[in-house]
Amino acid sequence: METTQIKQPKIKQPKTGKPPSISFFGEDEEKRKDINSYNVYVREGMKKRNKFIKANKSPLTRNRALLLGAVSVDNTTSRSFRISRTGISKKPDISPFGLDELLGKFRKPKGKSRLPTGTYVEKSKYSIDSLGELQGIPFKAKALRMRGLI
């Protein structure tokens, strides 16, 4: 007996590869502008000799840095933070929506202050207004918890 083989039609495999990039708000990755990047430093304590501790791991855009500093200071006993320019980033910046309301709780240093430029100080009116401040959690302890060391 002879066996006959029936040809099966070839099924086309879908093309694999990189999906097309989608640009938001008419912005392409290649056309993005270089944006300045910043580091955030939060003051450790209230005394004159206390140092600023770095709050972020990698450099952030300006609005992200302001948001991180404001939230960190608002939820701990620390009262001041500063941002300093470090280099250039290609990450997109977040919109400043809601940032003005949060930064309304802060002021620039007064007159002949020795604080460095770019420093924001929490106003006395808002000094104890969150749960972290009521519990007395310092920024150093919160930073260690965030990094998984405690």
Secondary structure by P-SEA (a helix, b strand, c coil): cbbbbbbccccccccccccccccccccccccccccccbbbbbbccccccbbbbbcccccccaaaaaaaaaaaaaaccccbbbbbbcccccccccccccccccccccccccccccccccbbbbccccccccccccccccaaaaaaaaaccc
